[in-house]
Amino acid sequence: MPLLIDYLTIIEKEKLLKRCKEELLMKEIVDFLHKLNNPIIMFGSAVDSVKKARDIDLLVIGKLNKKEIEYLEGKLNLRFHLLNVKNLKEINETLKEEIKKKHLIIQGSEWLIKWLIS
C-alpha cells in the first residue's frame, strides 16, 4: 500500500503540472494557493478549464482566512465556490464521489489521496 500512495502522488503532481502548463490562469491560481498552508483540492468543471467554468470549486481543509480567497477572486476576476471544513469527516460520501471523478490536488497530496481511496 505505501508504494501505491507514492505512485498516485506522482501521478497527481504530474496532472497538476500539466494543467498549469496548459492554462496560465490555472498556474496563477495554484501559485497563489501554494502560499496557504492548507490541504487544498480543486474539483468540478474548472479542473478541465478555468476560463470555461462558471466558478471554481475548492475544498480547503483547516483554518482559512476567507479574505485570501476574496483577494484572489478580485485579482483574477474569478468566482470561487469555497468549501472550507475543519476535517474531512465533514464531507459526505456523495460529495466525495463527485470529487473523486474530477479533481486536482493543489496541496497535501499524500494525505488527500489516502482520504480519496479510503
Number of C-alpha atoms within 10 A of each C-alpha: 5 7 8 11 16 14 12 15 20 14 12 19 17 12 14 20 16 12 20 17 11 12 14 12 17 21 17 13 17 20 13 13 19 13 10 14 14 17 19 24 21 22 20 19 17 21 19 16 15 18 14 10 15 13 16 22 21 23 22 24 20 14 12 15 8 10 9 13 19 14 11 17 15 10 9 11 10 16 16 16 13 15 13 17 15 11 11 15 9 10 12 9 10 9 9 13 11 12 19 15 9 14 21 23 23 24 21 15 21 18 12 19 18 14 12 12 8 6
